Amino acid sequence: MNELDTDLVVVILAAGQGTRMRSRLPKVLHPLAGRPLVGHVLDTARVLEPGRVLVVVRHERDQVAGAVEGAGEEVIVVDQDEIPGTGRAVQVALETIPDYSGDVLVLSGDVPLLESDTLAALISAHRESGAAATVLSAVVDDATGYGRVIRDEDGTVARIVEQKDASDEEAAVTEINAGVYVFRAEPLRSHLGLVGEANAQGERYLTDVVRLLRDSRLSVAAATAPDATAALGVNDRVQLAEAARVLNARVVRRWQLEGVTIMDPATTWIDVTVTLARDVTILPGSHLRRATIVAEGATIGPDTTLTDCEVGEDATLVRTEATLAVVGARASVGPFAHLRPGTVLGEGVSVGAFVETKNAQIGEGTKVPHFIYLGDAEVGVGSNIGAGTITANYDGVHKHRTIVGDYAKTGAHNVFVAPVRIGDGAYTGAGTVVRKDVPPGALAVTAASQRNVEGWVVSNRPGTAAAEAAEKAAHGTQEEDD
């Protein structure tokens, strides 16, 4: 890490309830590409390497604080009191650093798409202008719901008017306040004490500081964001979905430029927390989530979702759902496989169609072909599990483990009643129910001897197509004997 900018403090406003989200979850904690909204803002702020990052919380305080604490030594949670408003939030933040006299960058916890380059340019412009405050604005086609930036004839900022307090003329302005500001600390601190609550919401608006600074004959500048979309906040589920689309397009493009083949960006979703190597191929309809890591040459998809998974080199997963699973190099999974938490597939393992695994470790080169459930199981190297096999791992009270050794060959439609161990090199017959340990190299069978009842269909199902076919076959056999 470079040396911290001790002349910069970042304040992140994360105290609001966000009623337009219509959710029990605080707005700033709604997930977006693998992080909560406020997590994206926090990550961007930390790239600037400020001396302090003050995150102001109030609504569902413990949840929000828990999402940001531990992000870094410079990150401090500040509790807002019962006095509402963004102005009060910044005021209580500054009270924690009473001797600070540098610049204060104020960010909203619900503006997740801003990039550090935009903020660095804003800070630079602020410092070069010598203004008491600099506002980040954006020009949009539809400004509904956003505060309007009202400029004087000379282009400086006169005031910021919230939607509910705007006149018809002010509401027609298309330049909006992005909720991002840089202030010099001393004039900010002195003017926050003058902010009142005479507005439609009865709150202490931070935007009122702009008017108060102008009344004190201090200059207020504005810098327009190069990408208006990135400057917009998330206030409802519609805007959350749009933010997700924009951010995902960024993420997909970045990986494409780093050597990842993504066949259909429109149907591929990749969280910002995912790590991909070069020459990975992602096919349509795939979603890579949270801490997933995919190694070089692997192919994911189509229609595959991986959550917190690790995929080895040249592995292939087709129409697979996997969570907290490890897939070894050159393994093949799917289609329609479900790898549940605790699954570890060794190198070259083959997992076929309609296979479900849970807390299962499967050794190198083993084949688990199709219609199989392996839960709480350990399978050695080079083994073959017969189609239609299940582990009966739950006795109604406790889970038990099944262990299959190396190079074992188990028959189709087996049931392994855990706890049970099948030794190295052992075989089991088709339809076997294994209730006891099978020694290495042994053959386990439980099927009864087959008994054929001659003439049963003709006697018991007379007049059916089966009976007629049987009689015809029997007649033909008799003619051949004659």
C-alpha positions as CSV (number, residue, x, y, z in Angstrom):
1,M,0.0,0.0,0.0
2,N,1.2,3.5,-0.8
3,E,1.4,6.2,1.9
4,L,-2.0,7.3,3.1
5,D,-3.3,10.7,2.1
6,T,-3.5,12.3,5.5
7,D,-5.2,15.4,4.0
8,L,-8.2,13.3,2.9
9,V,-11.0,11.8,5.0
10,V,-13.9,9.9,3.4
11,V,-17.3,9.9,5.0
12,I,-19.7,7.3,3.7
13,L,-23.4,7.9,4.4
14,A,-25.0,4.6,5.3
15,A,-27.6,5.5,7.9
16,G,-30.8,5.7,5.9
17,Q,-33.6,3.1,5.8
18,G,-34.3,3.3,2.1
19,T,-38.1,3.0,2.2
20,R,-38.4,2.8,-1.6
21,M,-36.7,-0.5,-1.6
22,R,-39.7,-1.9,0.4
23,S,-37.5,-4.3,2.2
24,R,-36.6,-5.5,5.7
25,L,-33.0,-5.4,4.6
26,P,-31.3,-2.0,4.8
27,K,-30.9,-0.4,1.4
28,V,-27.1,-0.3,1.5
29,L,-26.9,-4.0,2.2
30,H,-28.8,-5.1,-0.8
31,P,-26.4,-7.4,-2.8
32,L,-24.9,-6.3,-6.1
33,A,-22.4,-8.5,-7.9
34,G,-21.1,-10.3,-4.9
35,R,-21.0,-7.3,-2.5
36,P,-23.5,-5.2,-0.7
37,L,-24.0,-1.7,-2.1
38,V,-22.0,-0.1,0.6
39,G,-19.2,-2.6,0.1
40,H,-18.7,-1.3,-3.5
41,V,-18.5,2.3,-2.2
42,L,-16.1,1.3,0.6
43,D,-13.8,-0.5,-1.9
44,T,-13.7,2.5,-4.2
45,A,-13.0,4.8,-1.2
46,R,-10.1,2.7,0.0
47,V,-8.4,2.8,-3.4
48,L,-7.9,6.5,-2.8
49,E,-5.9,5.6,0.4
50,P,-7.4,8.2,2.7
51,G,-6.2,8.7,6.2
52,R,-9.7,7.7,7.5
53,V,-12.9,6.3,6.2
54,L,-15.9,7.1,8.4
55,V,-19.0,5.1,7.8
56,V,-22.1,6.6,9.4
57,V,-24.8,4.1,10.4
58,R,-28.2,4.3,12.2
59,H,-31.0,2.1,10.7
60,E,-30.3,-1.5,11.5
61,R,-27.0,-0.4,12.9
62,D,-25.5,-3.8,13.8
63,Q,-26.2,-5.3,10.3
64,V,-24.6,-2.4,8.5
65,A,-21.7,-2.1,10.8
66,G,-21.0,-5.8,10.5
67,A,-20.8,-5.4,6.7
68,V,-18.0,-2.8,6.9
69,E,-16.0,-3.5,10.1
70,G,-12.8,-5.3,9.5
71,A,-12.3,-3.8,6.0
72,G,-9.2,-2.0,7.1
73,E,-7.6,-0.2,10.1
74,E,-8.6,3.2,8.6
75,V,-12.3,2.3,8.5
76,I,-14.3,3.5,11.5
77,V,-18.0,3.1,12.2
78,V,-19.8,6.3,13.4
79,D,-23.2,6.2,15.0
80,Q,-25.7,8.8,14.0
81,D,-28.1,10.0,16.7
82,E,-31.9,10.4,16.3
83,I,-31.6,13.7,14.5
84,P,-32.3,12.8,10.8
85,G,-30.6,13.9,7.7
86,T,-27.4,13.7,5.7
87,G,-26.2,17.0,7.2
88,R,-26.4,15.6,10.7
89,A,-24.7,12.4,9.5
90,V,-21.6,14.3,8.3
91,Q,-21.7,16.5,11.4
92,V,-21.4,13.5,13.8
93,A,-18.7,12.0,11.6
94,L,-16.6,15.3,11.9
95,E,-17.1,15.3,15.7
96,T,-14.9,12.1,15.8
97,I,-12.0,14.1,14.2
98,P,-12.3,17.5,15.8
99,D,-8.7,18.6,15.0
100,Y,-8.8,17.6,11.3
101,S,-8.4,20.4,8.8
102,G,-7.9,18.7,5.4
103,D,-10.4,17.7,2.7
104,V,-13.6,15.7,3.3
105,L,-14.9,13.5,0.6
106,V,-18.6,12.6,1.2
107,L,-20.0,9.5,-0.5
108,S,-23.4,7.9,-0.4
109,G,-23.6,4.3,0.5
110,D,-26.1,3.7,-2.3
111,V,-24.0,4.9,-5.3
112,P,-22.1,1.8,-6.1
113,L,-20.9,2.4,-9.7
114,L,-18.6,5.3,-9.1
115,E,-15.0,4.5,-10.0
116,S,-11.9,5.7,-8.2
117,D,-10.6,7.5,-11.2
118,T,-13.7,9.8,-11.2
119,L,-13.3,10.5,-7.5
120,A,-9.6,11.2,-7.9
121,A,-10.3,13.7,-10.6
122,L,-13.0,15.3,-8.4
123,I,-10.5,15.7,-5.6
124,S,-7.9,17.1,-7.9
125,A,-10.3,19.6,-9.4
126,H,-11.4,20.7,-5.9
127,R,-7.9,21.3,-4.7
128,E,-6.9,23.2,-7.8
129,S,-9.9,25.5,-7.7
130,G,-9.5,26.4,-4.0
131,A,-13.3,26.2,-3.6
132,A,-14.8,25.6,-0.2
133,A,-16.8,22.7,-1.7
134,T,-17.0,20.9,-5.0
135,V,-20.1,18.9,-6.0
136,L,-20.1,16.0,-8.4
137,S,-23.1,16.4,-10.8
138,A,-24.5,14.4,-13.7
139,V,-26.7,15.4,-16.6
140,V,-29.5,12.9,-17.2
141,D,-32.6,12.6,-19.4
142,D,-35.0,12.0,-16.5
143,A,-34.0,13.7,-13.2
144,T,-37.1,12.5,-11.3
145,G,-36.2,11.7,-7.7
146,Y,-32.9,13.4,-7.6
147,G,-31.7,16.7,-6.2
148,R,-31.2,19.4,-8.8
149,V,-28.0,21.4,-9.1
150,I,-28.9,25.1,-9.6
151,R,-26.1,27.2,-11.1
152,D,-25.6,31.0,-11.2
153,E,-25.0,32.8,-14.5
154,D,-21.2,32.4,-14.1
155,G,-21.6,28.6,-13.8
156,T,-20.8,28.3,-10.1
157,V,-23.2,26.4,-7.9
158,A,-25.9,28.5,-6.2
159,R,-27.8,25.7,-4.4
160,I,-29.0,22.2,-4.5
161,V,-32.8,21.6,-4.3
162,E,-34.3,18.3,-3.4
163,Q,-37.1,16.9,-5.5
164,K,-39.8,17.5,-2.9
165,D,-38.8,21.1,-2.4
166,A,-38.2,22.0,-6.1
167,S,-40.3,24.5,-7.9
168,D,-41.6,23.7,-11.4
169,E,-38.7,25.6,-13.0
170,E,-36.1,23.9,-10.7
171,A,-37.6,20.5,-11.3
172,A,-37.1,21.0,-15.1
173,V,-33.3,21.1,-14.6
174,T,-31.6,18.0,-15.8
175,E,-28.3,18.4,-13.9
176,I,-28.6,16.3,-10.8
177,N,-26.6,16.1,-7.6
178,A,-24.8,12.7,-7.4
179,G,-24.6,12.9,-3.7
180,V,-20.8,13.1,-3.8
181,Y,-19.0,16.2,-2.4
182,V,-15.5,17.4,-1.5
183,F,-15.4,20.0,1.3
184,R,-12.6,21.8,3.1
185,A,-13.1,20.6,6.7
186,E,-13.2,23.9,8.5
187,P,-15.9,25.7,6.5
188,L,-17.9,22.5,6.4
189,R,-17.7,22.1,10.1
190,S,-18.7,25.7,10.9
191,H,-21.6,25.7,8.4
192,L,-23.1,22.4,9.4
193,G,-24.1,23.9,12.7
194,L,-26.3,26.4,10.8
195,V,-28.3,23.8,8.9
196,G,-32.0,23.7,9.8
197,E,-34.9,21.4,9.3
198,A,-37.3,23.7,7.4
199,N,-38.0,21.3,4.4
200,A,-40.6,18.8,3.3
201,Q,-38.8,15.9,5.1
202,G,-38.0,17.7,8.3
203,E,-34.3,16.7,8.0
204,R,-31.0,18.4,8.1
205,Y,-29.9,18.3,4.5
206,L,-26.2,18.3,3.7
207,T,-27.2,20.1,0.5
208,D,-28.2,23.1,2.5
209,V,-24.5,23.6,3.3
210,V,-24.0,24.6,-0.4
211,R,-26.4,27.5,0.0
212,L,-24.9,28.5,3.3
213,L,-21.4,28.5,2.0
214,R,-22.6,30.8,-0.9
215,D,-24.3,33.1,1.6
216,S,-20.9,33.4,3.3
217,R,-19.4,34.4,0.0
218,L,-17.4,31.2,-0.3
219,S,-17.1,29.5,-3.7
220,V,-18.8,26.2,-4.6
221,A,-17.7,24.4,-7.7
222,A,-19.2,21.5,-9.6
223,A,-17.6,18.8,-11.7
224,T,-19.7,16.8,-14.1
225,A,-19.3,13.0,-14.0
226,P,-18.0,11.7,-17.4
227,D,-20.5,8.8,-17.1
228,A,-23.9,9.9,-15.8
229,T,-25.0,6.3,-15.2
230,A,-22.1,5.6,-12.8
231,A,-23.1,8.6,-10.7
232,L,-26.7,7.5,-10.1
233,G,-27.8,6.1,-6.8
234,V,-29.9,3.0,-6.1
235,N,-33.2,3.9,-4.5
236,D,-35.5,1.0,-5.6
237,R,-35.4,-2.5,-7.0
238,V,-35.6,-1.2,-10.6
239,Q,-32.5,0.9,-10.1
240,L,-30.8,-2.0,-8.4
241,A,-31.4,-4.2,-11.4
242,E,-30.1,-1.5,-13.8
243,A,-27.0,-1.0,-11.6
244,A,-26.4,-4.8,-11.7
245,R,-26.6,-4.8,-15.5
246,V,-24.1,-1.9,-15.8
247,L,-21.7,-3.3,-13.4
248,N,-21.8,-6.8,-14.9
249,A,-21.1,-5.4,-18.3
250,R,-18.0,-3.8,-16.9
251,V,-16.9,-7.0,-15.2
252,V,-17.5,-9.1,-18.3
253,R,-15.6,-6.7,-20.5
254,R,-12.6,-6.6,-18.1
255,W,-12.3,-10.4,-18.1
256,Q,-12.6,-10.5,-21.9
257,L,-9.7,-8.1,-22.2
258,E,-7.7,-10.3,-19.8
259,G,-8.0,-13.4,-22.0
260,V,-11.3,-15.0,-20.9
261,T,-13.7,-16.2,-23.6
262,I,-17.3,-15.2,-22.8
263,M,-19.6,-16.3,-25.6
264,D,-22.7,-14.4,-24.6
265,P,-22.1,-11.4,-22.3
266,A,-25.8,-10.7,-22.1
267,T,-26.5,-14.0,-20.3
268,T,-23.3,-14.3,-18.3
269,W,-23.1,-12.9,-14.8
270,I,-19.8,-12.6,-12.9
271,D,-19.5,-11.2,-9.4
272,V,-16.7,-8.7,-8.8
273,T,-15.2,-11.1,-6.2
274,V,-14.6,-13.9,-8.8
275,T,-11.1,-14.7,-10.1
276,L,-10.6,-16.1,-13.6
277,A,-7.4,-17.3,-15.3
278,R,-6.6,-16.8,-19.0
279,D,-8.2,-19.1,-21.6
280,V,-11.2,-19.8,-19.4
281,T,-14.3,-20.2,-21.5
282,I,-17.7,-19.3,-20.2
283,L,-20.7,-20.4,-22.2
284,P,-24.2,-18.8,-22.2
285,G,-26.4,-18.8,-19.2
286,S,-23.7,-19.1,-16.6
287,H,-23.4,-17.3,-13.3
288,L,-20.1,-17.2,-11.3
289,R,-20.7,-16.0,-7.8
290,R,-18.8,-14.8,-4.7
291,A,-15.3,-16.2,-4.1
292,T,-15.3,-18.6,-7.1
293,I,-11.9,-19.2,-8.7
294,V,-11.5,-20.8,-12.1
295,A,-8.1,-22.0,-13.3
296,E,-6.6,-21.8,-16.8
297,G,-8.3,-23.6,-19.7
298,A,-11.5,-24.6,-17.8
299,T,-14.9,-24.5,-19.5
300,I,-17.9,-23.4,-17.6
301,G,-21.4,-23.8,-19.0
302,P,-23.7,-23.5,-20.6
303,D,-26.3,-22.9,-17.9
304,T,-24.0,-23.4,-14.9
305,T,-24.0,-21.6,-11.6
306,L,-20.9,-21.8,-9.3
307,T,-21.0,-20.2,-5.8
308,D,-17.7,-20.1,-3.8
309,C,-16.2,-22.9,-5.9
310,E,-12.7,-23.7,-7.0
311,V,-12.3,-25.2,-10.5
312,G,-9.0,-26.7,-11.7
313,E,-7.2,-26.4,-15.0
314,D,-9.0,-27.7,-18.1
315,A,-12.0,-28.9,-16.0
316,T,-15.4,-28.9,-17.7
317,L,-18.8,-28.2,-16.0
318,V,-21.9,-28.4,-18.1
319,R,-25.4,-27.4,-16.8
320,T,-24.1,-27.8,-13.2
321,E,-25.1,-26.2,-9.9
322,A,-22.3,-26.1,-7.4
323,T,-21.7,-24.5,-4.0
324,L,-18.6,-24.6,-1.9
325,A,-17.2,-27.3,-4.0
326,V,-13.7,-28.1,-5.3
327,V,-13.4,-29.5,-8.8
328,G,-10.0,-30.9,-9.7
329,A,-8.0,-30.4,-12.9
330,R,-9.4,-32.1,-16.0
331,A,-12.5,-33.2,-14.2
332,S,-15.7,-33.5,-16.1
333,V,-19.1,-32.6,-14.5
334,G,-22.6,-32.8,-15.8
335,P,-24.9,-32.2,-17.4
336,F,-27.5,-31.6,-14.6
337,A,-25.2,-32.3,-11.7
338,H,-25.5,-30.8,-8.3
339,L,-22.3,-30.4,-6.2
340,R,-23.3,-29.4,-2.7
341,P,-21.0,-28.0,0.0
342,G,-18.1,-30.2,1.0
343,T,-17.7,-31.8,-2.4
344,V,-14.1,-32.3,-3.5
345,L,-13.4,-33.9,-6.9
346,G,-9.9,-35.1,-7.6
347,E,-8.1,-34.8,-10.9
348,G,-9.8,-36.4,-13.9
349,V,-12.9,-37.3,-12.0
350,S,-16.0,-37.8,-14.1
351,V,-19.4,-36.9,-12.7
352,G,-22.3,-37.6,-15.1
353,A,-25.9,-36.6,-15.6
354,F,-28.2,-36.2,-12.6
355,V,-25.6,-36.8,-10.0
356,E,-25.8,-35.1,-6.6
357,T,-22.9,-35.0,-4.1
358,K,-22.7,-33.6,-0.6
359,N,-19.7,-33.6,1.8
360,A,-18.1,-36.1,-0.6
361,Q,-14.5,-36.6,-1.5
362,I,-13.9,-38.4,-4.7
363,G,-10.4,-39.6,-5.7
364,E,-8.4,-39.1,-8.9
365,G,-9.8,-40.7,-12.0
366,T,-12.9,-42.1,-10.3
367,K,-16.2,-42.3,-12.4
368,V,-19.6,-41.4,-10.9
369,P,-21.7,-41.8,-14.1
370,H,-25.3,-40.9,-13.7
371,F,-28.4,-41.0,-11.4
372,I,-26.3,-41.2,-8.3
373,Y,-26.4,-39.6,-4.8
374,L,-23.2,-39.6,-2.8
375,G,-23.6,-37.9,0.6
376,D,-21.1,-38.0,3.5
377,A,-18.9,-40.3,1.4
378,E,-15.3,-40.9,0.5
379,V,-14.3,-42.7,-2.7
380,G,-10.7,-43.6,-3.5
381,V,-8.8,-43.3,-6.8
382,G,-9.7,-45.1,-10.0
383,S,-13.0,-46.5,-8.8
384,N,-16.3,-46.8,-10.6
385,I,-19.7,-46.2,-8.9
386,G,-22.6,-48.0,-10.7
387,A,-25.4,-46.0,-12.1
388,G,-28.4,-45.5,-9.9
389,T,-26.4,-45.9,-6.6
390,I,-27.2,-44.0,-3.5
391,T,-25.6,-43.6,0.0
392,A,-28.2,-44.1,2.7
393,N,-26.3,-41.7,5.1
394,Y,-29.0,-40.6,7.5
395,D,-30.6,-42.8,10.1
396,G,-33.2,-40.3,11.2
397,V,-31.0,-38.9,14.0
398,H,-27.4,-38.9,12.8
399,K,-25.4,-38.7,9.5
400,H,-23.0,-41.6,8.8
401,R,-20.1,-42.0,6.4
402,T,-19.6,-44.3,3.5
403,I,-16.0,-45.2,2.4
404,V,-15.2,-46.8,-0.9
405,G,-11.6,-47.8,-1.5
406,D,-9.3,-47.5,-4.5
407,Y,-10.1,-49.2,-7.8
408,A,-13.4,-50.6,-6.5
409,K,-16.2,-51.4,-9.0
410,T,-19.7,-51.2,-7.6
411,G,-22.7,-52.4,-9.5
412,A,-25.8,-50.5,-10.8
413,H,-28.6,-49.7,-8.4
414,N,-26.6,-50.3,-5.2
415,V,-27.5,-48.8,-1.8
416,F,-24.7,-48.3,0.7
417,V,-26.2,-48.2,4.1
418,A,-23.8,-46.1,6.2
419,P,-21.7,-46.5,8.2
420,V,-20.1,-48.9,5.8
421,R,-16.7,-49.5,4.1
422,I,-16.0,-51.1,0.7
423,G,-12.4,-52.2,0.5
424,D,-9.8,-51.6,-2.2
425,G,-10.4,-53.5,-5.4
426,A,-13.8,-54.8,-4.2
427,Y,-16.8,-55.5,-6.4
428,T,-20.5,-55.4,-5.7
429,G,-23.2,-56.9,-7.8
430,A,-26.1,-55.0,-9.5
431,G,-28.9,-54.3,-7.1
432,T,-26.8,-55.0,-4.0
433,V,-27.7,-53.4,-0.7
434,V,-24.5,-53.1,1.2
435,R,-25.1,-53.2,5.0
436,K,-21.8,-54.7,6.1
437,D,-18.2,-53.9,5.3
438,V,-16.8,-55.5,2.1
439,P,-13.2,-56.7,2.4
440,P,-10.6,-55.7,-0.2
441,G,-11.0,-57.7,-3.3
442,A,-14.3,-59.3,-2.3
443,L,-17.5,-59.5,-4.3
444,A,-20.7,-58.5,-2.4
445,V,-24.1,-59.6,-3.6
446,T,-27.4,-59.6,-1.9
447,A,-29.8,-60.4,-4.8
448,A,-31.9,-63.6,-4.5
449,S,-31.6,-66.3,-7.2
450,Q,-33.7,-65.6,-10.2
451,R,-36.8,-67.8,-10.6
452,N,-38.8,-68.0,-13.9
453,V,-42.5,-69.0,-13.7
454,E,-43.2,-70.5,-17.1
455,G,-46.6,-69.5,-18.8
456,W,-47.5,-66.9,-16.1
457,V,-48.5,-64.2,-18.6
458,V,-50.8,-66.4,-20.7
459,S,-52.4,-67.8,-17.6
460,N,-52.8,-64.5,-15.7
461,R,-53.1,-61.9,-18.5
462,P,-55.2,-63.7,-21.1
463,G,-56.2,-61.6,-24.1
464,T,-53.5,-59.0,-23.7
465,A,-51.0,-58.1,-26.3
466,A,-48.3,-59.5,-24.1
467,A,-50.1,-62.9,-23.8
468,E,-50.6,-63.0,-27.6
469,A,-47.0,-62.2,-28.2
470,A,-45.9,-64.9,-25.8
471,E,-48.2,-67.5,-27.4
472,K,-46.9,-66.6,-30.8
473,A,-43.3,-66.9,-29.7
474,A,-44.1,-70.2,-28.0
475,H,-45.8,-71.5,-31.1
476,G,-42.8,-70.5,-33.2
477,T,-40.4,-72.2,-30.9
478,Q,-42.5,-75.4,-31.0
479,E,-42.5,-75.4,-34.8
480,E,-38.7,-75.0,-34.8
481,D,-38.4,-78.0,-32.5
482,D,-40.7,-80.0,-34.7
